Amino acid sequence: MPTTDLKQRLARYRQIKISVIGRKSGHAISMPVWFVLEGDKLYLLPVQGSDTQWYKNLLNNPSIRISARGPEAEFKATPVTDRKTVASIVEKFRDKYGAGDVKKYYSKFDVAVVVDLSNQRPG
């Protein structure tokens, strides 16, 4: 799937589906998440920070599949642990979803994930 098609769909929606490989089961695990798109960068914020299961799975296997109500595309996820960078990503989420909702649904802000949409993996 061309990245431009995915980016066009991402621009229309507030939630996407990600799929990661379970570190214990080895099976694909899918869940809905919020995201922020800036250019070719897709930012994800685990709701329980580094305690979030899908984040722990990405540390074991950085392959992530992304679907925005259409075909999935596979990418490599990059964990972000730098405090200033994580804080900047949290602000992006507050700008998009509102500070109240981010505070309501997110409990820990120690990590984030960035996905470079210009670097799609063959699938």
C-alpha positions in Angstrom: 0.0 0.0 0.0 1.5 3.4 -0.9 2.3 5.5 2.1 0.4 8.5 0.6 -2.8 6.5 0.8 -2.1 5.6 4.4 -1.3 9.2 5.3 -4.5 10.5 3.7 -6.5 8.1 5.8 -4.5 9.0 8.9 -5.4 12.6 8.3 -9.1 11.8 8.5 -9.2 9.7 11.7 -8.4 10.1 15.4 -7.7 6.5 16.1 -5.9 3.7 14.3 -5.3 0.0 14.8 -1.8 -1.2 15.5 -0.6 -4.8 15.5 2.5 -6.0 17.2 4.0 -9.4 17.8 3.5 -10.8 21.3 6.9 -11.3 23.0 5.7 -14.4 24.8 3.1 -15.8 22.4 4.7 -14.9 19.1 1.2 -14.1 17.7 0.0 -10.8 16.3 -1.9 -8.7 18.8 -4.0 -5.8 17.6 -5.4 -2.8 19.5 -6.8 0.7 18.8 -4.6 3.6 19.8 -4.5 7.4 19.4 -1.7 8.9 17.3 -0.2 12.2 16.0 0.9 12.5 12.4 3.5 15.1 11.5 4.8 14.8 8.0 6.2 11.2 7.6 6.4 10.8 11.4 3.7 8.9 13.3 3.9 9.3 17.1 2.4 6.9 19.5 2.0 7.3 23.3 1.6 4.1 25.3 -1.3 4.7 27.8 0.7 3.2 30.7 4.1 4.4 29.5 6.8 1.7 29.7 4.4 -0.6 31.5 2.1 -0.9 28.5 2.2 -4.4 27.1 2.3 -3.4 23.4 5.3 -1.2 24.1 7.1 -4.1 25.8 6.3 -6.2 22.8 7.9 -3.6 20.5 11.0 -3.6 22.5 11.3 -7.3 21.8 10.3 -7.0 18.1 10.1 -3.5 16.6 7.8 -4.6 13.7 4.5 -2.7 13.8 1.5 -3.0 11.4 -0.7 0.1 11.1 -4.2 0.3 9.8 -6.4 3.4 9.4 -9.6 1.7 8.2 -7.9 0.2 5.3 -5.1 -2.2 4.3 -2.4 -2.6 6.9 1.2 -1.5 6.2 4.3 -2.7 8.1 6.9 -0.4 9.6 9.7 -0.4 12.1 8.8 1.3 15.4 11.5 3.2 17.3 11.1 3.6 21.1 11.7 7.1 22.4 13.0 7.4 26.0 14.6 10.9 26.0 12.6 13.0 28.5 12.5 16.1 26.4 11.5 14.3 23.3 8.8 12.3 25.1 7.5 15.6 26.7 7.3 17.1 23.2 5.3 14.2 22.0 3.0 14.4 25.0 2.3 18.0 24.1 1.4 17.0 20.5 -1.1 14.6 22.0 -2.5 17.3 24.3 -2.8 19.6 21.3 -4.7 17.0 19.2 -6.9 15.3 21.8 -7.1 17.9 24.6 -5.2 18.1 27.9 -8.1 16.7 29.8 -8.5 13.6 27.8 -4.8 12.9 27.8 -4.7 13.2 31.5 -7.8 11.0 31.8 -6.6 8.1 29.7 -2.8 8.3 30.0 -1.1 7.4 33.4 2.6 7.5 32.7 4.7 9.6 30.4 8.1 8.1 30.4 8.3 6.7 26.8 6.8 7.2 23.3 7.1 5.5 19.9 7.9 7.0 16.6 7.2 5.3 13.2 8.8 6.7 10.1 6.1 6.3 7.4 8.6 6.9 4.6 10.3 3.6 5.4 7.6 1.0 4.8 8.7 -2.6 5.1 7.8 -5.0 2.3 4.8 -7.1 3.3 
